[in-house]
């Protein structure tokens, strides 16, 4: 969870400094969703709740307004 928090903070900082556009930020999170889905396909069924929780967080990041990133 620590690395996820640091990564989210890094993405937000890069957006705030103009290094990433909103579209690029959304692309990062959409790619994260794709990777998560690939990982879930090979995971044990008892991990489904963990993957679903992660998906909800990432989907929320994709839908965020520019002012809240």
C-alpha positions as CSV (number, residue, x, y, z in Angstrom):
1,X,0.0,0.0,0.0
2,X,2.9,2.3,0.6
3,X,4.2,2.1,-2.9
4,X,0.7,2.7,-4.3
5,X,0.3,5.8,-2.2
6,X,3.7,7.1,-3.3
7,X,2.9,6.4,-6.9
8,X,-0.5,8.2,-6.6
9,X,1.3,11.2,-5.0
10,X,3.9,11.2,-7.8
11,X,1.3,11.2,-10.5
12,X,-0.6,14.1,-8.8
13,X,2.6,16.1,-8.5
14,X,3.6,15.5,-12.1
15,X,0.1,16.7,-13.1
16,X,0.3,19.8,-10.9
17,X,3.7,20.7,-12.3
18,X,2.4,20.3,-15.9
19,X,4.6,17.3,-16.7
20,X,1.5,15.2,-17.3
21,X,-1.7,16.2,-19.0
22,X,-5.1,15.1,-17.6
23,X,-5.3,12.6,-20.5
24,X,-2.0,11.2,-19.6
25,X,-3.0,10.9,-15.9
26,X,-6.1,9.0,-16.9
27,X,-4.1,6.8,-19.2
28,X,-1.8,5.8,-16.3
29,X,-4.8,4.8,-14.3
30,X,-6.5,3.0,-17.2
31,X,-3.3,1.0,-17.8
32,X,-3.3,0.2,-14.1
33,X,-6.8,-1.2,-14.4
34,X,-5.7,-3.3,-17.4
35,X,-2.7,-4.7,-15.4
36,X,-4.9,-5.4,-12.4
37,X,-7.3,-7.4,-14.6
38,X,-4.5,-9.4,-16.0
39,X,-3.2,-10.2,-12.5
40,X,-6.7,-11.1,-11.2
41,X,-7.1,-13.6,-14.0
42,X,-4.3,-15.7,-12.5
43,X,-5.0,-15.1,-8.9
44,X,-6.7,-17.3,-6.4
45,X,-10.5,-16.8,-6.0
46,X,-10.2,-15.8,-2.4
47,X,-8.3,-12.7,-3.6
48,X,-11.4,-11.4,-5.5
49,X,-12.4,-8.9,-2.7
50,X,-8.9,-7.4,-2.7
51,X,-8.9,-7.0,-6.5
52,X,-12.4,-5.5,-6.4
53,X,-11.4,-3.0,-3.8
54,X,-8.3,-2.0,-5.8
55,X,-10.4,-1.6,-8.9
56,X,-12.8,0.7,-7.2
57,X,-10.0,3.0,-6.1
58,X,-8.4,3.1,-9.5
59,X,-11.7,3.7,-11.3
60,X,-12.3,6.6,-9.0
61,X,-9.0,8.1,-10.0
62,X,-9.9,7.8,-13.7
63,X,-13.2,9.7,-13.1
64,X,-11.7,12.5,-11.0
65,X,-12.1,16.1,-12.1
66,X,-8.8,18.0,-12.9
67,X,-9.2,20.2,-9.8
68,X,-9.2,17.2,-7.5
69,X,-6.1,15.4,-8.9
